[in-house]
Amino acid sequence: MKTTFNKTALITGASRGIGKATAEAFAQAGFHLTLTCRDSMDELKIFSESLQEKYQIPCLSLQADMGCERDVERIFSHLQTLDVLVNNAGISHIGLLTDMTSEQWHRVLAVNLDSCFYTCRSAIPLMLKKHQGRIINVSSVWGAQGASMEVAYSASKGGMNAFTRALAKELAPSNIQVNAVACGVIDTAMNSCLSPEDLAQLTSEIPADRLGAPEEAAQLILQLAQAPEYLTGQIITLDGGWF
């Protein structure tokens, strides 16, 4: 059932996983969508067309590297208005820090953290015109806990958490709320590099005794987009009681 009409949302990294599930949830709620991905444009176009047909909402799909300033500027050249920004695009890197190259380090930081700077800098003027808006960053429990073999990823998500809290204070007087969802282990392609044994070990550590579903993360993101205006600057953990 549609509950929101003529509201617009930009969701990055929307071709799969949490981003794709979030796009579906927002479309069902009646949002007009702009979706991005870097590598899976054919899949995103098909998905975008299916959302338009199923929910009767406009849905624009754009190919972009969210860690590239020019690409983000190009995305926003298509937007005249924006109510909700979901910063979901992200990459991981597993390995010893001593084996990591400078290029790999900067790539993780660019896609996971620089992208938030680029998108928020462009989104804020559009939201200020309405004196309202929601920015929702998709973070990770590793941003607070830190993960061995994932130093760059942990650092990028820790930076995202601090970014969220600071920007929320900056934008609160303008009625723009900024929050983050810190996900635990969600059943997405990002975890496909883990062996069945590693996944089983992770699952055994989670009190809920299972991985999270992308749809559960999407539901929480949609709830934040529609939450009371007084809710801002929060890092909300979705991890099945893990931490």
Backbone hydrogen bonds in HBPLUS format (Angstrom, degrees):
<---DONOR---> <-ACCEPTOR-->    atom                        ^
c    i                          cat <-CA-CA->   ^        H-A-AA   ^      H-
h    n   atom  resd res      DA  || num        DHA   H-A  angle D-A-AA Bond
n    s   type  num  typ     dist DA aas  dist angle  dist       angle   num
A0003-THR N   A0029-ALA O   3.29 MM  26  5.15 139.2  2.47 103.9 111.8     1
A0004-THR N   A0029-ALA O   2.77 MM  25  5.51 149.7  1.86 154.2 163.0     2
A0032-HIS N   A0007-LYS O   2.65 MM  25  5.94 169.2  1.66 165.7 168.2     3
A0083-ASP N   A0008-THR O   3.10 MM  75  5.18 147.8  2.20 120.6 130.2     4
A0084-VAL N   A0008-THR O   2.99 MM  76  6.36 143.5  2.13 147.4 157.8     5
A0009-ALA N   A0032-HIS O   2.87 MM  23  6.26 150.7  1.95 164.1 169.1     6
A0034-THR N   A0009-ALA O   2.93 MM  25  6.31 141.4  2.08 157.9 164.2     7
A0010-LEU N   A0084-VAL O   2.91 MM  74  6.38 154.0  1.98 157.6 164.3     8
A0086-VAL N   A0010-LEU O   2.82 MM  76  6.10 169.0  1.83 173.8 174.4     9
A0011-ILE N   A0034-THR O   2.96 MM  23  6.38 160.5  2.00 166.1 172.6    10
A0036-THR N   A0011-ILE O   3.20 MM  25  6.62 147.3  2.31 155.9 156.7    11
A0012-THR N   A0086-VAL O   3.17 MM  74  6.45 169.0  2.18 174.6 173.6    12
A0014-ALA N   A0036-THR O   2.80 MM  22  5.75 162.0  1.83 171.3 175.7    13
A0020-LYS N   A0016-ARG O   3.21 MM   4  4.65 161.0  2.24 107.9 110.4    14
A0021-ALA N   A0017-GLY O   3.07 MM   4  6.34 167.3  2.09 156.3 159.9    15
A0022-THR N   A0018-ILE O   2.84 MM   4  5.96 151.1  1.92 147.7 156.3    16
A0023-ALA N   A0019-GLY O   2.94 MM   4  6.16 153.3  2.01 144.4 151.2    17
A0024-GLU N   A0020-LYS O   3.10 MM   4  6.40 157.6  2.15 148.8 154.2    18
A0025-ALA N   A0021-ALA O   3.02 MM   4  6.30 158.5  2.07 145.3 151.0    19
A0026-PHE N   A0022-THR O   2.91 MM   4  6.11 162.1  1.94 154.8 159.2    20
A0027-ALA N   A0023-ALA O   2.88 MM   4  6.00 155.3  1.94 147.1 154.4    21
A0028-GLN N   A0024-GLU O   2.95 MM   4  6.13 159.2  2.00 148.5 154.0    22
A0029-ALA N   A0025-ALA O   3.12 MM   4  6.34 138.2  2.30 135.3 146.4    23
A0031-PHE N   A0026-PHE O   3.01 MM   5  5.49 161.5  2.04 155.2 149.4    24
A0030-GLY N   A0027-ALA O   2.94 MM   3  5.06 156.1  1.99 104.2 111.8    25
A0033-LEU N   A0058-PRO O   2.99 MM  25  6.27 157.7  2.04 157.1 153.0    26
A0060-LEU N   A0033-LEU O   2.90 MM  27  6.23 161.3  1.94 147.2 146.7    27
A0035-LEU N   A0060-LEU O   2.75 MM  25  6.14 163.2  1.78 164.5 170.5    28
A0062-LEU N   A0035-LEU O   2.83 MM  27  6.20 155.4  1.89 160.0 168.4    29
A0037-CYS N   A0062-LEU O   3.25 MM  25  6.80 139.3  2.42 151.8 160.6    30
A0064-ALA N   A0037-CYS O   2.79 MM  27  5.83 163.3  1.81 146.3 152.2    31
A0044-LEU N   A0040-SER O   2.99 MM   4  6.23 155.9  2.04 150.7 158.5    32
A0045-LYS N   A0041-MET O   2.90 MM   4  6.06 157.7  1.95 152.7 157.3    33
A0046-ILE N   A0042-ASP O   3.17 MM   4  6.43 163.6  2.20 148.8 152.7    34
A0047-PHE N   A0043-GLU O   2.95 MM   4  6.13 161.0  1.99 148.6 154.3    35
A0048-SER N   A0044-LEU O   2.76 MM   4  5.89 161.3  1.79 150.4 155.9    36
A0049-GLU N   A0045-LYS O   2.95 MM   4  6.14 161.2  1.99 149.6 154.0    37
A0050-SER N   A0046-ILE O   3.03 MM   4  6.25 149.3  2.13 142.6 151.3    38
A0051-LEU N   A0047-PHE O   2.99 MM   4  6.31 150.1  2.08 150.5 158.4    39
A0052-GLN N   A0048-SER O   3.05 MM   4  6.35 158.0  2.10 149.2 155.0    40
A0053-GLU N   A0049-GLU O   3.04 MM   4  6.25 160.5  2.08 146.9 151.7    41
A0054-LYS N   A0050-SER O   2.88 MM   4  5.94 163.2  1.90 147.6 152.9    42
A0055-TYR N   A0051-LEU O   2.90 MM   4  5.72 165.2  1.92 147.1 151.5    43
A0056-GLN N   A0052-GLN O   2.83 MM   4  4.93 126.9  2.12 127.2 136.0    44
A0068-CYS N   A0065-ASP O   2.90 MM   3  5.45 159.2  1.95 123.1 125.7    45
A0072-VAL N   A0068-CYS O   3.17 MM   4  6.49 159.7  2.21 156.1 161.6    46
A0073-GLU N   A0069-GLU O   2.99 MM   4  6.25 159.5  2.03 151.0 156.9    47
A0074-ARG N   A0070-ARG O   2.94 MM   4  6.18 148.2  2.04 144.5 153.3    48
A0075-ILE N   A0071-ASP O   3.01 MM   4  6.35 150.6  2.10 146.2 153.7    49
A0076-PHE N   A0072-VAL O   3.13 MM   4  6.45 163.3  2.16 153.7 156.5    50
A0077-SER N   A0073-GLU O   3.11 MM   4  6.32 124.0  2.43 135.8 149.9    51
A0077-SER N   A0074-ARG O   3.18 MM   3  5.09 139.2  2.35  94.3 106.0    52
A0078-HIS N   A0075-ILE O   3.04 MM   3  5.70 160.0  2.08 115.5 121.8    53
A0079-LEU N   A0076-PHE O   3.14 MM   3  5.02 154.5  2.21  98.8 106.6    54
A0134-ARG N   A0083-ASP O   2.90 MM  51  6.30 148.7  2.00 153.1 163.3    55
A0085-LEU N   A0134-ARG O   2.86 MM  49  6.31 157.4  1.91 158.0 165.5    56
A0136-ILE N   A0085-LEU O   2.81 MM  51  6.16 168.7  1.82 170.5 174.2    57
A0087-ASN N   A0136-ILE O   2.89 MM  49  6.26 149.1  1.99 149.0 159.0    58
A0138-VAL N   A0087-ASN O   2.95 MM  51  6.00 171.9  1.95 152.1 150.1    59
A0095-GLY N   A0149-MET O   2.82 MM  54  4.72 160.6  1.86 134.1 140.6    60
A0099-ASP N   A0096-LEU O   3.04 MM   3  5.32 147.9  2.14 105.5 115.2    61
A0100-MET N   A0097-LEU O   3.08 MM   3  5.13 157.9  2.13 105.1 112.1    62
A0105-TRP N   A0101-THR O   3.04 MM   4  6.31 162.7  2.07 152.2 156.8    63
A0106-HIS N   A0102-SER O   2.93 MM   4  6.13 173.3  1.93 156.3 157.6    64
A0107-ARG N   A0103-GLU O   2.95 MM   4  6.03 145.0  2.08 140.9 150.9    65
A0108-VAL N   A0104-GLN O   3.13 MM   4  6.35 163.6  2.15 151.9 154.1    66
A0109-LEU N   A0105-TRP O   3.13 MM   4  6.41 169.7  2.14 155.2 158.1    67
A0110-ALA N   A0106-HIS O   2.84 MM   4  5.88 148.7  1.94 140.1 149.1    68
A0111-VAL N   A0107-ARG O   3.04 MM   4  6.22 173.8  2.05 157.2 157.1    69
A0112-ASN N   A0108-VAL O   3.01 MM   4  5.94 164.0  2.03 151.0 156.3    70
A0113-LEU N   A0109-LEU O   2.88 MM   4  5.29 150.0  1.97 131.5 140.0    71
A0114-ASP N   A0109-LEU O   2.96 MM   5  6.36 162.5  1.99 149.1 154.9    72
A0115-SER N   A0110-ALA O   3.03 MM   5  6.20 133.4  2.25 156.1 165.9    73
A0116-CYS N   A0113-LEU O   2.98 MM   3  5.37 131.2  2.22 107.3 119.4    74
A0117-PHE N   A0114-ASP O   3.02 MM   3  5.17 116.5  2.44 100.3 115.6    75
A0118-TYR N   A0114-ASP O   2.97 MM   4  6.34 163.8  1.99 158.3 162.4    76
A0119-THR N   A0115-SER O   2.88 MM   4  6.04 173.4  1.89 155.5 157.2    77
A0120-CYS N   A0116-CYS O   2.93 MM   4  5.82 162.3  1.96 144.3 150.3    78
A0121-ARG N   A0117-PHE O   2.97 MM   4  5.89 159.8  2.01 145.9 152.2    79
A0122-SER N   A0118-TYR O   3.31 MM   4  6.49 148.0  2.42 139.5 146.8    80
A0123-ALA N   A0119-THR O   2.79 MM   4  5.93 148.4  1.89 149.1 159.5    81
A0124-ILE N   A0120-CYS O   2.96 MM   4  5.80 165.3  1.98 154.2 155.0    82
A0126-LEU N   A0123-ALA O   3.04 MM   3  5.42 121.3  2.40 108.7 123.2    83
A0127-MET N   A0123-ALA O   3.09 MM   4  6.40 152.7  2.16 153.8 162.3    84
A0127-MET N   A0124-ILE O   3.08 MM   3  5.07 116.9  2.50  97.6 113.1    85
A0128-LEU N   A0124-ILE O   2.81 MM   4  5.99 153.3  1.88 158.2 166.5    86
A0129-LYS N   A0125-PRO O   3.32 MM   4  6.49 140.2  2.49 137.1 144.7    87
A0130-LYS N   A0127-MET O   3.01 MM   3  5.38 137.1  2.20 105.8 117.0    88
A0131-HIS N   A0127-MET O   2.97 MM   4  6.05 118.7  2.35 137.7 154.7    89
A0132-GLN N   A0127-MET O   3.27 MM   5  5.57 163.3  2.30 146.3 146.6    90
A0177-GLN N   A0133-GLY O   2.95 MM  44  6.35 148.8  2.05 160.2 152.5    91
A0135-ILE N   A0177-GLN O   2.83 MM  42  6.20 159.6  1.87 162.3 168.8    92
A0179-ASN N   A0135-ILE O   2.99 MM  44  6.45 158.3  2.03 164.5 169.7    93
A0137-ASN N   A0179-ASN O   2.95 MM  42  6.40 159.8  1.99 147.8 152.6    94
A0181-VAL N   A0137-ASN O   2.92 MM  44  6.39 151.6  2.00 158.7 166.9    95
A0139-SER N   A0181-VAL O   2.69 MM  42  5.53 147.2  1.80 138.4 147.9    96
A0183-CYS N   A0139-SER O   3.28 MM  44  6.19 166.4  2.30 109.9 107.3    97
A0143-GLY N   A0140-SER O   2.96 MM   3  5.46 158.0  2.01 111.9 118.9    98
A0141-VAL N   A0183-CYS O   2.90 MM  42  5.69 150.7  1.99 145.5 139.0    99
A0144-ALA N   A0141-VAL O   3.11 MM   3  5.66 155.4  2.17 112.1 118.8   100
A0145-GLN N   A0141-VAL O   2.96 MM   4  6.15 165.1  1.98 152.3 157.2   101
A0146-GLY N   A0142-TRP O   2.84 MM   4  4.45 140.7  2.00 107.2 119.5   102
A0150-GLU N   A0147-ALA O   3.06 MM   3  5.27 151.4  2.14 129.3 129.2   103
A0154-SER N   A0150-GLU O   2.88 MM   4  5.98 163.7  1.90 150.7 156.0   104
A0155-ALA N   A0151-VAL O   2.83 MM   4  6.00 159.0  1.87 150.2 156.4   105
A0156-SER N   A0152-ALA O   2.90 MM   4  6.11 155.3  1.96 148.7 155.4   106
A0157-LYS N   A0153-TYR O   3.02 MM   4  6.26 157.2  2.07 151.5 157.1   107
A0158-GLY N   A0154-SER O   2.81 MM   4  5.98 151.5  1.89 148.0 156.8   108
A0159-GLY N   A0155-ALA O   2.89 MM   4  6.03 154.3  1.96 143.2 150.3   109
A0160-MET N   A0156-SER O   2.94 MM   4  6.18 145.2  2.07 135.0 145.0   110
A0161-ASN N   A0157-LYS O   2.96 MM   4  6.23 151.2  2.05 142.9 149.5   111
A0162-ALA N   A0158-GLY O   3.12 MM   4  6.44 161.7  2.15 149.3 153.1   112
A0163-PHE N   A0159-GLY O   2.82 MM   4  5.95 158.6  1.87 149.7 156.7   113
A0164-THR N   A0160-MET O   2.83 MM   4  6.02 154.7  1.90 146.9 153.3   114
A0165-ARG N   A0161-ASN O   3.08 MM   4  6.39 164.3  2.11 151.6 154.2   115
A0166-ALA N   A0162-ALA O   2.97 MM   4  6.12 167.9  1.99 154.5 158.1   116
A0167-LEU N   A0163-PHE O   2.89 MM   4  5.93 167.5  1.91 152.7 156.8   117
A0168-ALA N   A0164-THR O   2.99 MM   4  6.00 151.3  2.08 144.3 152.3   118
A0169-LYS N   A0165-ARG O   3.33 MM   4  6.61 151.8  2.42 141.3 146.9   119
A0170-GLU N   A0166-ALA O   3.13 MM   4  6.45 152.9  2.21 144.7 152.6   120
A0171-LEU N   A0167-LEU O   2.90 MM   4  6.07 148.7  2.00 151.5 158.9   121
A0172-ALA N   A0168-ALA O   2.94 MM   4  5.78 128.8  2.21 142.7 152.9   122
A0174-SER N   A0171-LEU O   2.86 MM   3  5.26 143.0  2.00 112.7 124.4   123
A0176-ILE N   A0171-LEU O   3.36 MM   5  5.41 163.9  2.39 134.9 136.0   124
A0175-ASN N   A0172-ALA O   3.04 MM   3  5.16 164.5  2.06 115.1 116.1   125
A0233-GLY N   A0178-VAL O   2.71 MM  55  5.58 156.0  1.77 151.2 158.0   126
A0180-ALA N   A0234-GLN O   2.87 MM  54  6.27 157.1  1.92 164.8 168.3   127
A0236-ILE N   A0180-ALA O   2.86 MM  56  6.15 163.7  1.88 159.2 153.6   128
A0182-ALA N   A0236-ILE O   2.76 MM  54  5.78 155.6  1.82 134.2 142.8   129
A0238-LEU N   A0182-ALA O   2.91 MM  56  6.02 163.6  1.94 144.8 145.6   130
A0184-GLY N   A0238-LEU O   2.86 MM  54  5.99 143.0  2.00 150.2 139.1   131
A0212-GLY N   A0185-VAL O   2.92 MM  27  6.14 169.1  1.93 156.4 155.1   132
A0188-THR N   A0186-ILE O   2.81 MM   2  5.75 121.4  2.16 116.8  99.9   133
A0187-ASP N   A0212-GLY O   2.81 MM  25  5.92 166.0  1.83 162.8 160.7   134
A0191-ASN N   A0188-THR O   3.14 MM   3  5.90 157.5  2.20 117.8 123.1   135
A0192-SER N   A0189-ALA O   2.92 MM   3  4.98 165.5  1.95 111.9 114.8   136
A0194-LEU N   A0191-ASN O   3.08 MM   3  5.68 163.8  2.11 116.3 121.5   137
A0198-ASP N   A0195-SER O   3.04 MM   3  5.11 114.7  2.48  98.1 113.6   138
A0199-LEU N   A0195-SER O   2.94 MM   4  6.27 163.2  1.97 159.9 164.4   139
A0200-ALA N   A0196-PRO O   2.91 MM   4  6.04 153.2  1.98 142.1 149.8   140
A0201-GLN N   A0197-GLU O   2.95 MM   4  6.19 153.5  2.02 144.9 151.9   141
A0202-LEU N   A0198-ASP O   2.92 MM   4  6.20 159.4  1.96 150.2 155.6   142
A0203-THR N   A0199-LEU O   2.86 MM   4  6.06 163.8  1.89 149.8 154.5   143
A0204-SER N   A0200-ALA O   3.03 MM   4  6.21 149.7  2.13 142.8 150.5   144
A0205-GLU N   A0202-LEU O   2.98 MM   3  5.29 143.0  2.11 105.4 116.5   145
A0206-ILE N   A0203-THR O   3.13 MM   3  5.27 152.7  2.20 104.7 112.9   146
A0209-ASP N   A0206-ILE O   2.76 MM   3  5.22 157.0  1.81 120.1 128.3   147
A0208-ALA N   A0240-GLY O   3.14 MM  32  4.96 132.5  2.38 144.8 150.9   148
A0216-GLU N   A0213-ALA O   2.93 MM   3  5.30 136.5  2.12 108.1 120.0   149
A0217-ALA N   A0213-ALA O   3.37 MM   4  6.87 153.8  2.45 151.6 158.0   150
A0218-ALA N   A0214-PRO O   2.90 MM   4  6.19 158.0  1.95 150.3 157.2   151
A0219-GLN N   A0215-GLU O   2.93 MM   4  6.08 150.1  2.02 138.4 145.7   152
A0220-LEU N   A0216-GLU O   3.19 MM   4  6.46 156.8  2.24 144.8 149.7   153
A0221-ILE N   A0217-ALA O   2.96 MM   4  6.24 158.0  2.01 151.4 157.9   154
A0222-LEU N   A0218-ALA O   2.92 MM   4  6.15 161.6  1.95 152.3 156.8   155
A0223-GLN N   A0219-GLN O   2.97 MM   4  6.19 153.1  2.04 142.5 150.4   156
A0224-LEU N   A0220-LEU O   2.94 MM   4  6.25 150.8  2.03 147.6 155.0   157
A0225-ALA N   A0221-ILE O   3.06 MM   4  6.37 142.7  2.21 141.4 151.8   158
A0225-ALA N   A0222-LEU O   3.07 MM   3  4.98 120.9  2.43  92.3 107.6   159
A0226-GLN N   A0223-GLN O   3.09 MM   3  5.14 143.6  2.22  97.8 108.7   160
A0227-ALA N   A0224-LEU O   3.41 MM   3  4.85 169.2  2.43  94.9  97.9   161
A0231-LEU N   A0228-PRO O   3.08 MM   3  5.77 167.9  2.10 121.5 125.3   162
A0242-TRP N   A0239-ASP O   3.26 MM   3  5.49 152.5  2.34 105.8 113.5   163
